[in-house]
Amino acid sequence: MSSRQGEQFRAPRPELQITFYHRLCELRDVLLLDALLKMVSNSDIEVINEELSRLVGERALSRVASWGLRGEILFAVPSILRANPYLLGYYRLLLGFSQKQSYGKTHGFGSFKSMEERGTLSEAQASQLQALCAALCQSGEYLVNAVQRLDRAAVHELTLLTLGPQLRGGALNLLGAEATERVFDLIKTHVAAGIVDATSRSLKLKNAASRLVTVEFSTDPDISIREELMSGTLRNLVAIEIKGGRDVSNIHNRIGEAEKSHQKAREKGFVECWTLVGVHRLDLELARRESPSTDCFFRIEAIAKPGTPEFKEFREQLLARVGLQD
């Protein structure tokens, strides 16, 4: 089958990969193999060897040595983590454990999380360092005995395989936060005439009935709109879920997440639930089946462009819910 001559394609911009590159450059000298090797070059090898012989079985150490690798490349020892607590992240990545696994209920290493994140070591952590390394070394032995061979390149690649989803998740969370802020700013523009107080996370409006309405960031839903009644109680008006990712293949999973949030919002008495998405195209019929609790779907790019039908509809719906005149 021959391709059509002169066909033009729109080149997508690899935003995530650019973000990954810059983050990878930052991490290379902090918790990847380069950081470990640099640390070891300035360490007392005799101390490291003594710790390895105490924490790791002779068979596993011999196997690693036959690959031309030093033991600390695969096995965590106290002197290394004491000198550079960030390197706890290196061993976690090498062993394929996510942050949620390691620092959550699965592995129970939550008290050591600040080592990887801030490079700090408290007295309490230091007192448990031997036990932590013993557990990590046992995991390392499982890995060594289960593979045919490892070299430095393979070790580095294993850490990157774990790091990739972590970076992607972080980038998508950042994208989601940016989308929420963008929508919040858009709402602020539409309701500007009624604002009586504003912070970076909330707006307070006085509507046409002289009642106060609050618009604020929250964790579940992403943005909530509430009206204060004469009695002082709050009436939950609109729960807004924002799914800012542009990956069309994943949007229906994200709508499913919005539905769960909206179900909770309904239980809290919210009158309406809106879902805002970052994708350019959305199958509304399918989306409504996946999130029957959603009253209105809006595309973020469309409501951000003055003059579009969605911009006008979003403004009209918003002003009607908060009780402001256009």
Stockholm file with secondary structure:
# STOCKHOLM 1.0

chainA/1-326         MSSRQGEQFRAPRPELQITFYHRLCELRDVLLLDALLKMVSNSDIEVINEELSRLVGERALSRVASWGLRGEILFAVPSILRANPYLLGYYRLLLGFSQKQSYGKTHGFGSFKSMEERGTLSEAQASQLQALCAALCQSGEYLVNAVQRLDRAAVHELTLLTLGPQLRGGALNLLGAEATERVFDLIKTHVAAGIVDATSRSLKLKNAASRLVTVEFSTDPDISIREELMSGTLRNLVAIEIKGGRDVSNIHNRIGEAEKSHQKAREKGFVECWTLVGVHRLDLELARRESPSTDCFFRIEAIAKPGTPEFKEFREQLLARVGLQD
#=GR chainA/1-326 SS CCCCTTCCCCCCCCHHHHHHHHHHHHHHTTTSHHHHHHHHHTSCHHHHHHHHHHHSCHHHHHHHHHTTCCGGGTSCCHHHHHHCGGGHHHHHHHHTCCHHHHHSTTTCCGGGHHHHHHCCCCHHHHHTHHHHHHHHHHHHHHHHHHSSCCCHHHHHHHHHHHHHHHHHHHHHHHHHHHHHHHHHHHHHHHTGGGEEEECSSEEEEECTTSCEEEEEECSSSSEEEEEECTTSCEEEEEEEEEECCCCGGGHHHHHHHHHHHHHHHHHTTCSEEEEEECCSCCCHHHHHHHCTTCSEEEEHHHHTSTTSHHHHHHHHHHHHHHTCCC
#=GC SS_cons         CCCCTTCCCCCCCCHHHHHHHHHHHHHHTTTSHHHHHHHHHTSCHHHHHHHHHHHSCHHHHHHHHHTTCCGGGTSCCHHHHHHCGGGHHHHHHHHTCCHHHHHSTTTCCGGGHHHHHHCCCCHHHHHTHHHHHHHHHHHHHHHHHHSSCCCHHHHHHHHHHHHHHHHHHHHHHHHHHHHHHHHHHHHHHHTGGGEEEECSSEEEEECTTSCEEEEEECSSSSEEEEEECTTSCEEEEEEEEEECCCCGGGHHHHHHHHHHHHHHHHHTTCSEEEEEECCSCCCHHHHHHHCTTCSEEEEHHHHTSTTSHHHHHHHHHHHHHHTCCC
//
